[in-house]
Amino acid sequence: MVPTMTENLAADKESAVALAEAGVTNKFGLMPYDYNSVAPLFKHPSQNIWKLWYFYYDRTKAWPDMQNEITSVATVEDFWEVYNHIKLPSEIKLGCDYSLFKSNIRPMWEDAANKYGGRWVLTLHKERTDDLDILWENVMLCLIGEVFDYMDEICGAVVSIRGQTNKISIWTSNGYNKDTVLAIGHKILQTLCLGQKNMMHYQLHKHSMAKHGSHILATYTL
């Protein structure tokens, strides 16, 4: 099982208040919050404003119109309030995506910030639904908490629910900067505690756009 960042969350109101007053955080600098127990004493702003998107496949619509903006979050507490009220990735329909991107970047190849970029892709087997949900939560926390190296190069992340496998991908803005891309990839592996069985591939968006069938050329592999 993938370790969860929220496993040490205070179980009751008294503990939650004590943690908040002490400013206690987990190793990612974020304190998961139970909105049913106590109101936040103060909010922790993120360095970037992030938008959460939901992609719903509809053959009657153009692809950009299938992307639906859910909301924007500017603090850690805003994130938890939203996250606690939406379905987990394992619960959404086949063919759908969640995306969390910086507010000025759309989760699509055509956006100017993504034009020369690519994505680190982690593929998960369908039966690993617990790992899927925990990994996606961890990835979003890493974005909100600015945990990854070269955060100025990171655009956002996507979780995709598909027929045979599910995928989590982290998008970067410049796929041609090898040293930076590899540094980000190694940090992802380290931060998410991914073992050797979890191989990641980096794919340039231009290769994704030009793909024939399901195979996409991997530029780097870790």
C-alpha positions as CSV (number, residue, x, y, z in Angstrom):
1,M,0.0,0.0,0.0
2,V,1.1,3.6,-0.7
3,P,1.5,5.5,2.6
4,T,-1.1,8.3,3.1
5,M,-0.2,11.8,4.2
6,T,-3.4,12.0,6.3
7,E,-3.0,8.9,8.5
8,N,-1.8,11.0,11.4
9,L,-4.7,13.5,11.3
10,A,-6.1,14.3,14.8
11,A,-9.1,12.2,15.5
12,D,-11.0,14.6,17.6
13,K,-11.7,18.4,18.0
14,E,-9.4,18.9,21.0
15,S,-6.4,17.4,19.2
16,A,-7.2,19.3,16.0
17,V,-7.3,22.6,17.9
18,A,-4.0,21.8,19.7
19,L,-2.3,21.0,16.4
20,A,-3.6,24.2,14.8
21,E,-2.4,26.3,17.7
22,A,1.0,24.7,17.7
23,G,1.3,25.0,13.9
24,V,2.1,21.3,13.6
25,T,2.4,20.1,10.0
26,N,3.2,16.8,8.3
27,K,6.4,16.3,6.4
28,F,4.9,18.0,3.4
29,G,4.3,21.2,5.3
30,L,0.5,20.7,5.2
31,M,-1.9,19.9,8.0
32,P,-4.9,17.9,6.8
33,Y,-8.1,19.4,8.2
34,D,-11.3,17.9,9.5
35,Y,-14.0,20.4,8.6
36,N,-16.6,18.5,10.6
37,S,-14.8,19.0,13.9
38,V,-13.6,22.6,14.2
39,A,-13.4,25.8,12.1
40,P,-9.9,26.8,11.1
41,L,-8.1,29.4,13.3
42,F,-6.2,30.8,10.4
43,K,-5.5,29.9,6.8
44,H,-2.3,28.9,5.1
45,P,-2.0,30.5,1.7
46,S,-0.3,28.6,-1.2
47,Q,2.3,30.3,-3.3
48,N,0.1,29.7,-6.4
49,I,-3.6,29.7,-7.0
50,W,-4.7,26.3,-8.3
51,K,-7.7,25.3,-10.3
52,L,-9.4,22.0,-10.1
53,W,-10.9,20.7,-13.4
54,Y,-13.2,17.8,-14.3
55,F,-13.0,16.2,-17.8
56,Y,-16.2,14.4,-18.9
57,Y,-16.2,12.7,-22.2
58,D,-19.0,13.7,-24.5
59,R,-18.8,12.9,-28.2
60,T,-21.2,15.7,-29.0
61,K,-18.8,18.4,-27.7
62,A,-15.4,19.7,-28.8
63,W,-12.5,18.5,-26.6
64,P,-11.9,21.9,-24.9
65,D,-15.6,22.1,-24.0
66,M,-15.4,18.8,-22.1
67,Q,-13.1,20.4,-19.5
68,N,-15.2,21.8,-16.7
69,E,-13.6,24.1,-14.1
70,I,-14.8,23.1,-10.6
71,T,-13.2,25.8,-8.5
72,S,-10.0,27.7,-7.5
73,V,-8.1,27.2,-4.3
74,A,-5.7,29.7,-2.7
75,T,-5.1,28.2,0.7
76,V,-4.5,24.7,2.2
77,E,-7.8,24.9,4.0
78,D,-9.7,25.8,0.8
79,F,-8.2,22.7,-0.8
80,W,-9.3,20.4,2.0
81,E,-12.8,21.9,2.0
82,V,-13.2,21.1,-1.7
83,Y,-11.4,17.8,-1.6
84,N,-13.6,16.5,1.2
85,H,-16.8,17.1,-0.9
86,I,-15.9,15.6,-4.2
87,K,-15.7,12.0,-5.4
88,L,-12.4,10.1,-5.2
89,P,-10.8,9.2,-8.6
90,S,-11.8,5.6,-8.1
91,E,-15.5,6.7,-7.9
92,I,-15.7,8.8,-11.1
93,K,-16.8,7.4,-14.4
94,L,-14.7,5.7,-17.0
95,G,-13.1,8.1,-19.4
96,C,-13.1,11.0,-16.9
97,D,-10.2,13.0,-15.5
98,Y,-9.5,15.3,-12.6
99,S,-6.8,18.0,-13.2
100,L,-5.2,20.4,-10.8
101,F,-3.3,23.2,-12.6
102,K,-2.0,26.6,-11.8
103,S,-4.8,29.1,-12.3
104,N,-3.3,30.6,-15.4
105,I,-2.8,27.3,-17.2
106,R,-5.5,25.1,-18.8
107,P,-5.1,21.3,-18.7
108,M,-4.6,20.9,-22.4
109,W,-1.7,20.6,-24.8
110,E,-2.7,23.7,-26.7
111,D,-2.2,26.1,-23.8
112,A,0.9,28.2,-24.3
113,A,2.5,27.1,-21.1
114,N,2.2,23.4,-22.2
115,K,3.3,23.9,-25.8
116,Y,6.9,22.8,-25.4
117,G,6.3,20.6,-22.3
118,G,5.5,17.0,-21.4
119,R,4.4,14.8,-18.6
120,W,5.7,12.2,-16.2
121,V,3.2,9.3,-16.3
122,L,2.6,6.7,-13.7
123,T,0.4,3.8,-14.8
124,L,-1.6,1.9,-12.2
125,H,-3.5,-1.4,-12.6
126,K,-7.3,-1.2,-12.2
127,E,-7.4,-3.3,-9.1
128,R,-5.2,-0.8,-7.2
129,T,-8.0,1.7,-6.4
130,D,-6.7,2.5,-2.9
131,D,-3.2,3.3,-4.3
132,L,-4.9,5.4,-7.0
133,D,-6.8,7.6,-4.5
134,I,-3.9,7.9,-2.1
135,L,-1.4,8.8,-4.8
136,W,-3.6,11.4,-6.3
137,E,-4.2,13.0,-2.9
138,N,-0.5,13.0,-2.3
139,V,0.3,14.5,-5.7
140,M,-2.2,17.3,-5.1
141,L,-0.7,18.0,-1.7
142,C,2.8,18.2,-3.2
143,L,1.5,20.8,-5.7
144,I,-0.3,22.9,-3.1
145,G,2.6,22.7,-0.8
146,E,5.2,23.5,-3.5
147,V,7.1,20.3,-2.5
148,F,8.6,19.3,-5.9
149,D,11.8,20.8,-7.2
150,Y,11.6,23.4,-9.9
151,M,8.0,24.3,-9.1
152,D,8.2,27.1,-11.7
153,E,8.5,24.4,-14.4
154,I,5.5,22.4,-13.1
155,C,2.1,23.2,-14.7
156,G,-0.2,20.8,-12.9
157,A,-1.3,17.1,-12.6
158,V,-4.0,14.9,-14.1
159,V,-5.5,11.6,-12.9
160,S,-7.2,9.7,-15.8
161,I,-9.7,6.8,-15.4
162,R,-9.5,4.5,-18.3
163,G,-10.6,1.0,-19.3
164,Q,-7.5,-1.2,-18.7
165,T,-5.3,1.1,-16.5
166,N,-5.5,4.4,-14.6
167,K,-2.9,7.0,-15.0
168,I,-1.5,9.9,-12.9
169,S,0.6,12.4,-14.8
170,I,2.5,15.5,-13.7
171,W,2.9,18.1,-16.5
172,T,6.0,20.3,-16.9
173,S,6.5,23.3,-19.2
174,N,9.8,22.5,-20.9
175,G,10.3,18.9,-21.9
176,Y,13.6,19.7,-23.6
177,N,15.5,20.6,-20.4
178,K,16.7,17.1,-19.6
179,D,18.4,17.9,-16.3
180,T,15.3,19.7,-14.9
181,V,12.9,17.0,-16.1
182,L,14.9,14.2,-14.6
183,A,15.4,16.1,-11.4
184,I,11.6,16.5,-11.1
185,G,11.1,12.9,-11.9
186,H,13.5,11.7,-9.2
187,K,11.8,14.0,-6.7
188,I,8.4,12.6,-7.6
189,L,9.6,9.0,-7.0
190,Q,11.2,10.0,-3.7
191,T,8.4,12.1,-2.4
192,L,5.6,9.7,-3.3
193,C,7.6,6.7,-1.9
194,L,7.3,4.9,-5.2
195,G,9.1,1.5,-5.3
196,Q,11.0,-0.1,-8.2
197,K,7.8,-1.7,-9.5
198,N,6.3,1.8,-10.2
199,M,8.1,2.8,-13.4
200,M,7.5,6.3,-14.7
201,H,7.8,7.5,-18.3
202,Y,8.2,11.1,-19.6
203,Q,6.3,11.9,-22.7
204,L,6.5,15.1,-24.7
205,H,3.1,16.6,-25.5
206,K,4.1,16.8,-29.2
207,H,4.4,13.0,-29.3
208,S,1.1,12.6,-27.5
209,M,-0.6,14.7,-30.1
210,A,1.0,12.7,-32.9
211,K,0.4,9.3,-31.5
212,H,-1.1,6.4,-33.5
213,G,-3.0,4.0,-31.4
214,S,-2.3,3.8,-27.7
215,H,1.5,3.8,-27.8
216,I,3.3,7.1,-27.0
217,L,7.1,7.4,-27.3
218,A,8.8,7.8,-23.9
219,T,11.6,10.4,-23.9
220,Y,12.9,9.4,-20.4
221,T,12.2,6.5,-18.2
222,L,12.8,6.1,-14.4
